[in-house]
């Protein structure tokens, strides 16, 4: 069946993965009306029929009555598909173009929780609203907005990562950066060995085959023998459990910080997110978010963020973040100089 020019242009706006199905349904709809050419009216009538979305007819076009439509003259609701998502939210009169998942550790008193994350989640929301991310991204997208075009963010309160930050556009989880205090002797209790699920801890003078069930009588060491604790940081996931159970303080937590990952996704070609920062504080997390937002809003062609990270390269993102951090630090130093001058 033939299509007129307006109908063909409208068909091209339909996502490619459902375009063939939509075409067959529209042609069947037109054929049932005894027509041999599809017009724009057939497309709109078919949409109202099998998608349950009608419009208000006018002399010039079909105008959707939805008050949130940003493209009334286009004869469609730009957010029609987006609104069907379970994660659909509105913000300042616009659909929210980001979604934040956080783990439930803070609410259920999770034994693995390292630090609370609701505060960081709110700061991320505030930053995205401050730069008007949703409005700007909506204005850059032609045609209907799809759920995957939003920025997917996930935050977890420990390396267990229940909110799955490894497969999100912007993923964060809390880390406990640990170290061995060489000034504090190990008593050989083995609590750290049992707590570490990664096998990242070794204690000299204790048989490797008995590292999981250590007692003074089976170590072959005298009570006053020196034991040296080492941590294999290539294995360590920085959960902090070893420091938590260490009774002597031989293993300590240096600080609690965040790992930031970007560009993860599922779909036909899934990919794990790339590490952007290994140990970040809150200000560095927000700077990383700014860098990612700028990349998204400056991209001329619509891309999933994971593809954009692959295109630009993680090293370029790291360079941009370094520049951003340097500017932030310079501003902080300038403020300190100003305050110092006032005090004097």
Buried (B, 14 or more C-beta within 10 A) or exposed (E): BEBBEBBEEBBEEBEEEEEEEBBEBBBEBBEEEEBEEBBBBBBBBBBEEEEEBBBEEEEEBBBBEBEEBBBBEBBBBBBBBBBEBEEBEEBEEBBBBBBBBBBEBBEEEBEBBBBEBEEBBEBBBEBBBEBBBBBBBBEBBEBBBBBBBBBBBBBBBBBBBBBBBBBBBBBBBBBBBBEBBEEBBBBBBBBBBBBBEBEBBBBEBBEEEBBEEBEEEEBEBEEEEEBEBEBEEEEBBBBBBBBBBBEBEBBBBEEBBBBBBBBBBEEEEEBEBBEBBEBBEEEBBBBBBBBBBEBBBEBEEBBBBBBBBBEBEBEEBBEBBEEBBEEBEEEEEEEEEEEEEEEE
